[in-house]
């Protein structure tokens, strides 16, 4: 029995052992319970096989297990898997001993006056640093002075993104520091040199910008201790469809390539580490985002260790010179791949989850893309929601008051470890191919990413990875959200030849665009009549499934009346105005009524009849739709036939 002191709290040496009177549960006992549940569903699997049946693949060979225990989080210092402490090697728990992040907003407006207006508005309303696109993808280099007018450059860090015009943009920014009397130690941010990232986006050679990046790094080290010269941008790989493993592997190979560049240019190894900032994508898969950022720091800490930088102690990259070389500085950006053009307001939920994952994962800076990012230039409301997402999580949810909130979670610790090992293996593949530059040039990176994206596309096409508002619960009556198209194409798009840009919704967006074209040409969308057989309890589930599936392709579903039979199906079909139909009910009622109802629908003029359920032999039924079927293929063929008729 625990003895309590006068204040009612348990004594520290005694502790409070919850469930101490209960016998310890074993994994085998849990597996036996799983066996019983699966057996009821017709799956007789023993022990470990029953547990394996509940395992879910998440990313490029990684899986989520149904059960995690303390053994999954046991760190082994000898193997480098001990997470350590926040701010100390191996930096799994954070690159700094305190939490919180820099709220960084991206600006891409090409007009310097307009850019200045939104930059000042963002800084006045919670943004703490500026990510400014310059050159061909944003404000002209000559317009930087006007775009940054009124900005206190000693207080607001500026991060440049100028692609092939990085050198000119960096020199202009440094001129502005001098012009406005900003003391060299007070200048903070990143000049954005990233030759390999630009090569990945554009397909161009990096050699023209290689020496320029080294020169900027030398200049920053000599005079601007708060500025970093290079960005290791993993977004080009993520935006091409890369897995988290591939994104980490490519970023690691790029970072190592830049270390070689800088040390060969004469920088000490610890100073070279201090010139790099890493940029990663944060997705709505919050746990994968958390684990990715934790694994990235562990991997980079390992590179610092084997490079000898960690032995030197403090590095020269931070504002005060206290940042350790192996403490990777991370900038997380909410994923553009997950953003949708249809029902874009759902993007607010996606970016909130992504921002949460980035913050909990320990990112030093977070950029939340506006919910209308995929539609064009964001409006003031979208920018406000984007910056307030971070503000609410920091100031109201207090995420910044806890270092590594996910630390100690058996699931997160195990996922971090598995992700780190898989990414290191991919990094070794890239190094064996001659490094990131050669791996890009040979097509190795593009081929590996394309193969993974193809497998993910199959899941998206089959709705195994649902996209809310697009492949699940689409709203055909939604009012389109219109945004101004950027007047100038981005550097990546204008040059061509680089890695592609993908989005999860692209196949369904193409289907919806075809439906929109039919609506414009004929005054109505294609329609399908849902023939519910039997009482609502028998057909509601499959009718809802069918409605969702067909609406994802822009096919309007008509389910009125709710229930039909062989005598009423023909008249109901004619009244619906549809020319195709889908039977919806239970397997038992299909055996009793499906053949007669299908015959009645065919007699009423149905040119194609579907059945919601697994394939069976029913006369007059042309195709079967079911969970896991290729929805994109089904809908594409249906629209092909509709367009032919029109």
Secondary structure, 3 states (H helix, E strand, C coil): CCCECCCCCECCCCCCCCCCCCCCCCHHHHHHHHHHHHHHCCCCCCHHHHHHHCCEEEECCEEECCCCCHHHHCCCHHHCCCCCCCCCCCCCCCCCCCCCCEEEEEECCCCHHHHHHHHHHHHHCCCCEEEEEEHHHCECHHHHHHHCCCCCCCCCEEEEECHHHHHHHHHHHHHHHHHCCCCHHHCCEEEEECHHHHHHHHCCCCHHHHHHHHHHHHHHHHHCCCEEEEEEECHHHHCCCCCHHHHHHHHHHHHHHHHHHHHHCCCCHHHHHCCEEEEEEECCCHHHHHHHHHHHHHHHHHHHHHHCCHHHCECCCCCCCCCECCCCCEEEEECCCCCCCCCHHHHHHHHHHHHHHHHHHCCCEEECCCCCHHHCCCCHHHHHHHHHHHHHHHHCCCHHHCCCCCCCCHHHHHHHHHHHHHHHHHHHHHHHCCCHHHHHHHCHHHHHHHHHHHHHHHHHHCCCCCCECCCECCCCCCCCCCCCCCCCCCHHHHHCCCCCCCCCCHHHHHHHHHHHHHHHHHCCCCEEEEEEECCHHHHHHHHHHHHHHHHCCCCEEECCCCCECCCCHHHHHHHHCCCEEEEECCHHHHHHHHHHHHHHHHHCCCCEEEEECCCCCCCCCCEEECCCCCHHHHHHHHHHHHHHHC
